[in-house]
Amino acid sequence: MPRRILQGVVTSDKNQQTITVLVERRFKHPLLQKTVRKSKKYRAHDPENRFKVGDTVRIIECAPISKTKRWHVVTDAEASA
């Protein structure tokens, strides 16, 4: 099964090696036909503490790292491999 890749904005970098990423998705409501915006926060592993609040990042699904972390930040080297 392919691993999902999401793009979002960093909302918190207060924890060591962890960032919180806000991912927004847009879809058309099935009955009202209005565009709806929904957002969800994911906690992602950032081993070098490179990303700060406001950065746009891509995250990829991975095996559980901790109780709440199931995502890893994708770097340019990993994206091309």
N, CA, C and O atoms as a Tinker XYZ file with bonds, in Angstrom:
   324  protein
     1  N      0.836000   -1.179000    0.000000    73     2
     2  CA     0.000000    0.000000    0.000000    64     1     3
     3  C      0.886000    1.249000    0.000000    63     2     4     5
     4  O      1.807000    1.347000    0.811000    81     3
     5  N      0.622000    2.200000   -0.894000    73     3     6
     6  CA     1.487000    3.384000   -0.951000    64     5     7
     7  C      1.331000    4.266000    0.272000    63     6     8     9
     8  O      0.255000    4.361000    0.863000    81     7
     9  N      2.435000    4.911000    0.641000    73     7    10
    10  CA     2.409000    5.818000    1.784000    64     9    11
    11  C      1.901000    7.173000    1.330000    63    10    12    13
    12  O      2.289000    7.674000    0.274000    81    11
    13  N      1.024000    7.765000    2.140000    73    11    14
    14  CA     0.459000    9.065000    1.791000    64    13    15
    15  C      1.484000   10.164000    2.012000    63    14    16    17
    16  O      2.296000   10.102000    2.936000    81    15
    17  N      1.434000   11.169000    1.151000    73    15    18
    18  CA     2.261000   12.367000    1.302000    64    17    19
    19  C      1.313000   13.545000    1.381000    63    18    20    21
    20  O      0.471000   13.724000    0.500000    81    19
    21  N      1.439000   14.360000    2.435000    73    19    22
    22  CA     0.589000   15.524000    2.634000    64    21    23
    23  C      1.445000   16.777000    2.703000    63    22    24    25
    24  O      2.630000   16.712000    3.030000    81    23
    25  N      0.845000   17.912000    2.396000    73    23    26
    26  CA     1.540000   19.195000    2.475000    64    25    27
    27  C      0.769000   20.104000    3.403000    63    26    28    29
    28  O     -0.459000   20.172000    3.342000    81    27
    29  N      1.496000   20.812000    4.272000    73    27    30
    30  CA     0.841000   21.706000    5.211000    64    29    31
    31  C      1.804000   22.733000    5.773000    63    30    32    33
    32  O      2.952000   22.836000    5.341000    81    31
    33  N      1.311000   23.498000    6.753000    73    31    34
    34  CA     2.078000   24.584000    7.353000    64    33    35
    35  C      2.411000   24.211000    8.792000    63    34    36    37
    36  O      1.561000   23.698000    9.519000    81    35
    37  N      3.651000   24.472000    9.200000    73    35    38
    38  CA     4.082000   24.186000   10.563000    64    37    39
    39  C      3.413000   25.179000   11.513000    63    38    40    41
    40  O      3.512000   26.392000   11.328000    81    39
    41  N      2.725000   24.647000   12.540000    73    39    42
    42  CA     2.060000   25.507000   13.517000    64    41    43
    43  C      2.770000   25.507000   14.860000    63    42    44    45
    44  O      2.557000   26.416000   15.662000    81    43
    45  N      3.616000   24.507000   15.129000    73    43    46
    46  CA     4.338000   24.456000   16.394000    64    45    47
    47  C      5.641000   23.697000   16.207000    63    46    48    49
    48  O      5.691000   22.689000   15.504000    81    47
    49  N      6.706000   24.200000   16.854000    73    47    50
    50  CA     8.001000   23.510000   16.839000    64    49    51
    51  C      8.607000   23.496000   18.233000    63    50    52    53
    52  O      9.828000   23.444000   18.385000    81    51
    53  N      7.752000   23.543000   19.253000    73    51    54
    54  CA     8.227000   23.656000   20.628000    64    53    55
    55  C      8.867000   22.374000   21.163000    63    54    56    57
    56  O      9.730000   22.440000   22.037000    81    55
    57  N      8.460000   21.213000   20.655000    73    55    58
    58  CA     9.027000   19.947000   21.138000    64    57    59
    59  C     10.292000   19.597000   20.379000    63    58    60    61
    60  O     10.458000   19.971000   19.218000    81    59
    61  N     11.185000   18.874000   21.048000    73    59    62
    62  CA    12.412000   18.414000   20.416000    64    61    63
    63  C     12.070000   17.385000   19.353000    63    62    64    65
    64  O     11.303000   16.459000   19.615000    81    63
    65  N     12.624000   17.529000   18.165000    73    63    66
    66  CA    12.493000   16.595000   17.048000    64    65    67
    67  C     11.045000   16.355000   16.621000    63    66    68    69
    68  O     10.748000   15.332000   16.004000    81    67
    69  N     10.141000   17.283000   16.939000    73    67    70
    70  CA     8.735000   17.134000   16.567000    64    69    71
    71  C      8.184000   18.475000   16.114000    63    70    72    73
    72  O      8.454000   19.513000   16.717000    81    71
    73  N      7.402000   18.431000   15.035000    73    71    74
    74  CA     6.676000   19.617000   14.604000    64    73    75
    75  C      5.204000   19.241000   14.447000    63    74    76    77
    76  O      4.870000   18.081000   14.206000    81    75
    77  N      4.338000   20.232000   14.586000    73    75    78
    78  CA     2.913000   20.046000   14.344000    64    77    79
    79  C      2.590000   20.719000   13.022000    63    78    80    81
    80  O      2.895000   21.893000   12.815000    81    79
    81  N      1.963000   19.951000   12.123000    73    79    82
    82  CA     1.677000   20.433000   10.778000    64    81    83
    83  C      0.167000   20.497000   10.585000    63    82    84    85
    84  O     -0.538000   19.520000   10.838000    81    83
    85  N     -0.329000   21.654000   10.135000    73    83    86
    86  CA    -1.741000   21.837000    9.848000    64    85    87
    87  C     -1.964000   21.594000    8.357000    63    86    88    89
    88  O     -1.449000   22.327000    7.513000    81    87
    89  N     -2.742000   20.550000    8.045000    73    87    90
    90  CA    -3.032000   20.194000    6.658000    64    89    91
    91  C     -4.487000   20.543000    6.376000    63    90    92    93
    92  O     -5.392000   20.097000    7.082000    81    91
    93  N     -4.702000   21.347000    5.332000    73    91    94
    94  CA    -6.056000   21.779000    4.967000    64    93    95
    95  C     -6.467000   21.066000    3.683000    63    94    96    97
    96  O     -5.686000   20.965000    2.737000    81    95
    97  N     -7.704000   20.576000    3.664000    73    95    98
    98  CA    -8.221000   19.961000    2.443000    64    97    99
    99  C     -9.522000   20.649000    2.060000    63    98   100   101
   100  O    -10.279000   21.097000    2.921000    81    99
   101  N     -9.771000   20.725000    0.767000    73    99   102
   102  CA   -10.983000   21.362000    0.252000    64   101   103
   103  C    -11.749000   20.331000   -0.567000    63   102   104   105
   104  O    -11.171000   19.550000   -1.322000    81   103
   105  N    -13.068000   20.353000   -0.392000    73   103   106
   106  CA   -13.909000   19.453000   -1.165000    64   105   107
   107  C    -15.279000   20.083000   -1.329000    63   106   108   109
   108  O    -15.639000   21.007000   -0.601000    81   107
   109  N    -16.031000   19.584000   -2.277000    73   107   110
   110  CA   -17.363000   20.095000   -2.538000    64   109   111
   111  C    -18.364000   19.307000   -1.703000    63   110   112   113
   112  O    -18.353000   18.077000   -1.714000    81   111
   113  N    -19.229000   20.013000   -0.980000    73   111   114
   114  CA   -20.245000   19.361000   -0.161000    64   113   115
   115  C    -21.189000   18.573000   -1.081000    63   114   116   117
   116  O    -21.634000   19.105000   -2.098000    81   115
   117  N    -21.502000   17.303000   -0.738000    73   115   118
   118  CA   -22.296000   16.484000   -1.652000    64   117   119
   119  C    -23.712000   17.005000   -1.917000    63   118   120   121
   120  O    -24.235000   16.829000   -3.017000    81   119
   121  N    -24.331000   17.637000   -0.932000    73   119   122
   122  CA   -25.701000   18.108000   -1.114000    64   121   123
   123  C    -25.761000   19.591000   -1.486000    63   122   124   125
   124  O    -26.482000   19.979000   -2.405000    81   123
   125  N    -25.004000   20.409000   -0.770000    73   123   126
   126  CA   -25.069000   21.855000   -0.978000    64   125   127
   127  C    -24.207000   22.353000   -2.130000    63   126   128   129
   128  O    -24.384000   23.480000   -2.592000    81   127
   129  N    -23.272000   21.522000   -2.601000    73   127   130
   130  CA   -22.371000   21.886000   -3.697000    64   129   131
   131  C    -21.533000   23.119000   -3.373000    63   130   132   133
   132  O    -21.141000   23.860000   -4.275000    81   131
   133  N    -21.260000   23.339000   -2.102000    73   131   134
   134  CA   -20.437000   24.456000   -1.662000    64   133   135
   135  C    -19.046000   23.929000   -1.325000    63   134   136   137
   136  O    -18.916000   22.822000   -0.803000    81   135
   137  N    -18.024000   24.695000   -1.612000    73   135   138
   138  CA   -16.673000   24.278000   -1.276000    64   137   139
   139  C    -16.464000   24.405000    0.230000    63   138   140   141
   140  O    -16.685000   25.464000    0.817000    81   139
   141  N    -16.035000   23.308000    0.838000    73   139   142
   142  CA   -15.841000   23.250000    2.283000    64   141   143
   143  C    -14.354000   23.075000    2.572000    63   142   144   145
   144  O    -13.670000   22.296000    1.907000    81   143
   145  N    -13.858000   23.812000    3.575000    73   143   146
   146  CA   -12.461000   23.681000    4.001000    64   145   147
   147  C    -12.426000   22.953000    5.330000    63   146   148   149
   148  O    -13.084000   23.367000    6.284000    81   147
   149  N    -11.660000   21.870000    5.401000    73   147   150
   150  CA   -11.451000   21.143000    6.655000    64   149   151
   151  C     -9.960000   21.073000    6.897000    63   150   152   153
   152  O     -9.175000   20.952000    5.956000    81   151
   153  N     -9.569000   21.147000    8.159000    73   151   154
   154  CA    -8.153000   21.072000    8.477000    64   153   155
   155  C     -7.932000   20.064000    9.589000    63   154   156   157
   156  O     -8.824000   19.791000   10.393000    81   155
   157  N     -6.732000   19.519000    9.619000    73   155   158
   158  CA    -6.363000   18.532000   10.620000    64   157   159
   159  C     -4.890000   18.728000   10.949000    63   158   160   161
   160  O     -4.092000   19.081000   10.081000    81   159
   161  N     -4.535000   18.494000   12.214000    73   159   162
   162  CA    -3.146000   18.635000   12.645000    64   161   163
   163  C     -2.493000   17.263000   12.752000    63   162   164   165
   164  O     -3.085000   16.313000   13.264000    81   163
   165  N     -1.277000   17.180000   12.265000    73   163   166
   166  CA    -0.478000   15.965000   12.360000    64   165   167
   167  C      0.827000   16.306000   13.053000    63   166   168   169
   168  O      1.379000   17.387000   12.849000    81   167
   169  N      1.324000   15.381000   13.877000    73   167   170
   170  CA     2.629000   15.547000   14.499000    64   169   171
   171  C      3.636000   14.746000   13.679000    63   170   172   173
   172  O      3.434000   13.563000   13.408000    81   171
   173  N      4.724000   15.412000   13.290000    73   171   174
   174  CA     5.707000   14.792000   12.404000    64   173   175
   175  C      7.094000   14.834000   13.020000    63   174   176   177
   176  O      7.418000   15.727000   13.803000    81   175
   177  N      7.911000   13.846000   12.650000    73   175   178
   178  CA     9.273000   13.723000   13.162000    64   177   179
   179  C     10.206000   14.619000   12.350000    63   178   180   181
   180  O     10.272000   14.515000   11.125000    81   179
   181  N     10.918000   15.492000   13.039000    73   179   182
   182  CA    11.886000   16.411000   12.428000    64   181   183
   183  C     13.207000   16.242000   13.178000    63   182   184   185
   184  O     13.482000   17.000000   14.109000    81   183
   185  N     14.030000   15.263000   12.793000    73   183   186
   186  CA    15.206000   14.910000   13.608000    64   185   187
   187  C     16.217000   16.036000   13.818000    63   186   188   189
   188  O     16.862000   16.085000   14.866000    81   187
   189  N     16.371000   16.948000   12.843000    73   187   190
   190  CA    17.381000   18.005000   12.976000    64   189   191
   191  C     16.805000   19.338000   13.442000    63   190   192   193
   192  O     17.529000   20.333000   13.479000    81   191
   193  N     15.537000   19.385000   13.794000    73   191   194
   194  CA    14.875000   20.625000   14.217000    64   193   195
   195  C     15.086000   21.745000   13.186000    63   194   196   197
   196  O     15.378000   22.883000   13.553000    81   195
   197  N     14.935000   21.415000   11.888000    73   195   198
   198  CA    15.191000   22.380000   10.820000    64   197   199
   199  C     14.026000   23.316000   10.561000    63   198   200   201
   200  O     14.241000   24.448000   10.130000    81   199
   201  N     12.808000   22.884000   10.807000    73   199   202
   202  CA    11.640000   23.640000   10.380000    64   201   203
   203  C     11.068000   24.473000   11.512000    63   202   204   205
   204  O     11.008000   24.033000   12.660000    81   203
   205  N     10.649000   25.683000   11.170000    73   203   206
   206  CA    10.114000   26.637000   12.143000    64   205   207
   207  C      8.657000   26.948000   11.825000    63   206   208   209
   208  O      8.150000   26.565000   10.770000    81   207
   209  N      7.989000   27.643000   12.737000    73   207   210
   210  CA     6.580000   27.995000   12.561000    64   209   211
   211  C      6.413000   28.830000   11.293000    63   210   212   213
   212  O      7.164000   29.777000   11.061000    81   211
   213  N      5.425000   28.472000   10.478000    73   211   214
   214  CA     5.151000   29.194000    9.240000    64   213   215
   215  C      5.725000   28.543000    8.002000    63   214   216   217
   216  O      5.333000   28.897000    6.891000    81   215
   217  N      6.650000   27.595000    8.158000    73   215   218
   218  CA     7.231000   26.904000    7.002000    64   217   219
   219  C      6.206000   25.967000    6.370000    63   218   220   221
   220  O      5.391000   25.364000    7.069000    81   219
   221  N      6.251000   25.849000    5.049000    73   219   222
   222  CA     5.430000   24.870000    4.346000    64   221   223
   223  C      6.265000   23.611000    4.160000    63   222   224   225
   224  O      7.368000   23.664000    3.617000    81   223
   225  N      5.732000   22.474000    4.615000    73   223   226
   226  CA     6.488000   21.220000    4.564000    64   225   227
   227  C      5.633000   20.125000    3.957000    63   226   228   229
   228  O      4.409000   20.235000    3.872000    81   227
   229  N      6.317000   19.058000    3.534000    73   227   230
   230  CA     5.636000   17.845000    3.084000    64   229   231
   231  C      5.952000   16.748000    4.085000    63   230   232   233
   232  O      7.095000   16.602000    4.517000    81   231
   233  N      4.928000   15.973000    4.455000    73   231   234
   234  CA     5.122000   14.885000    5.409000    64   233   235
   235  C      4.672000   13.579000    4.763000    63   234   236   237
   236  O      3.785000   13.566000    3.909000    81   235
   237  N      5.303000   12.478000    5.187000    73   235   238
   238  CA     5.003000   11.164000    4.627000    64   237   239
   239  C      4.687000   10.199000    5.759000    63   238   240   241
   240  O      5.273000   10.281000    6.838000    81   239
   241  N      3.768000    9.297000    5.509000    73   239   242
   242  CA     3.383000    8.290000    6.501000    64   241   243
   243  C      4.556000    7.371000    6.790000    63   242   244   245
   244  O      5.344000    7.062000    5.896000    81   243
   245  N      4.674000    6.932000    8.045000    73   243   246
   246  CA     5.739000    6.001000    8.412000    64   245   247
   247  C      5.259000    5.139000    9.575000    63   246   248   249
   248  O      4.143000    5.306000   10.069000    81   247
   249  N      6.106000    4.229000    9.998000    73   247   250
   250  CA     5.790000    3.394000   11.158000    64   249   251
   251  C      5.729000    4.284000   12.400000    63   250   252   253
   252  O      6.383000    5.326000   12.438000    81   251
   253  N      4.956000    3.893000   13.417000    73   251   254
   254  CA     4.838000    4.735000   14.612000    64   253   255
   255  C      6.192000    5.007000   15.269000    63   254   256   257
   256  O      6.973000    4.090000   15.523000    81   255
   257  N      6.449000    6.282000   15.537000    73   255   258
   258  CA     7.687000    6.698000   16.199000    64   257   259
   259  C      7.440000    6.874000   17.687000    63   258   260   261
   260  O      8.311000    6.569000   18.502000    81   259
   261  N      6.256000    7.364000   18.049000    73   259   262
   262  CA     5.872000    7.523000   19.450000    64   261   263
   263  C      4.353000    7.356000   19.528000    63   262   264   265
   264  O      3.717000    6.904000   18.577000    81   263
   265  N      3.790000    7.726000   20.668000    73   263   266
   266  CA     2.343000    7.568000   20.855000    64   265   267
   267  C      1.538000    8.339000   19.807000    63   266   268   269
   268  O      0.521000    7.845000   19.320000    81   267
   269  N      1.985000    9.539000   19.460000    73   267   270
   270  CA     1.216000   10.378000   18.543000    64   269   271
   271  C      1.885000   10.604000   17.187000    63   270   272   273
   272  O      1.235000   11.104000   16.269000    81   271
   273  N      3.159000   10.253000   17.033000    73   271   274
   274  CA     3.874000   10.536000   15.783000    64   273   275
   275  C      3.842000    9.339000   14.842000    63   274   276   277
   276  O      4.368000    8.269000   15.148000    81   275
   277  N      3.200000    9.551000   13.667000    73   275   278
   278  CA     3.172000    8.535000   12.618000    64   277   279
   279  C      3.569000    9.121000   11.272000    63   278   280   281
   280  O      3.327000    8.512000   10.230000    81   279
   281  N      4.177000   10.300000   11.291000    73   279   282
   282  CA     4.558000   11.007000   10.070000    64   281   283
   283  C      6.003000   11.450000   10.185000    63   282   284   285
   284  O      6.512000   11.652000   11.288000    81   283
   285  N      6.666000   11.602000    9.046000    73   283   286
   286  CA     8.064000   12.017000    8.980000    64   285   287
   287  C      8.162000   13.137000    7.954000    63   286   288   289
   288  O      7.520000   13.066000    6.906000    81   287
   289  N      8.954000   14.169000    8.233000    73   287   290
   290  CA     9.125000   15.286000    7.303000    64   289   291
   291  C      9.959000   14.816000    6.118000    63   290   292   293
   292  O     11.001000   14.183000    6.293000    81   291
   293  N      9.495000   15.128000    4.911000    73   291   294
   294  CA    10.193000   14.746000    3.695000    64   293   295
   295  C     11.189000   15.839000    3.336000    63   294   296   297
   296  O     10.822000   17.012000    3.258000    81   295
   297  N     12.450000   15.466000    3.116000    73   295   298
   298  CA    13.450000   16.422000    2.653000    64   297   299
   299  C     13.601000   16.281000    1.141000    63   298   300   301
   300  O     13.032000   15.366000    0.546000    81   299
   301  N     14.353000   17.166000    0.523000    73   299   302
   302  CA    14.530000   17.141000   -0.921000    64   301   303
   303  C     15.199000   15.836000   -1.381000    63   302   304   305
   304  O     14.853000   15.303000   -2.435000    81   303
   305  N     16.153000   15.323000   -0.593000    73   303   306
   306  CA    16.855000   14.100000   -0.958000    64   305   307
   307  C     15.906000   12.901000   -0.952000    63   306   308   309
   308  O     15.990000   12.045000   -1.833000    81   307
   309  N     14.998000   12.833000    0.038000    73   307   310
   310  CA    14.064000   11.715000    0.131000    64   309   311
   311  C     13.014000   11.780000   -0.968000    63   310   312   313
   312  O     12.570000   10.743000   -1.461000    81   311
   313  N     12.610000   12.988000   -1.358000    73   311   314
   314  CA    11.574000   13.152000   -2.378000    64   313   315
   315  C     12.061000   12.667000   -3.733000    63   314   316   317
   316  O     11.278000   12.107000   -4.500000    81   315
   317  N     13.346000   12.870000   -4.048000    73   315   318
   318  CA    13.866000   12.473000   -5.345000    64   317   319
   319  C     14.219000   10.997000   -5.402000    63   318   320   321
   320  O     14.337000   10.446000   -6.496000    81   319
   321  N     14.393000   10.336000   -4.262000    73   319   322
   322  CA    14.777000    8.908000   -4.251000    64   321   323
   323  C     13.598000    8.012000   -4.546000    63   322   324
   324  O     13.743000    6.790000   -4.575000    81   323
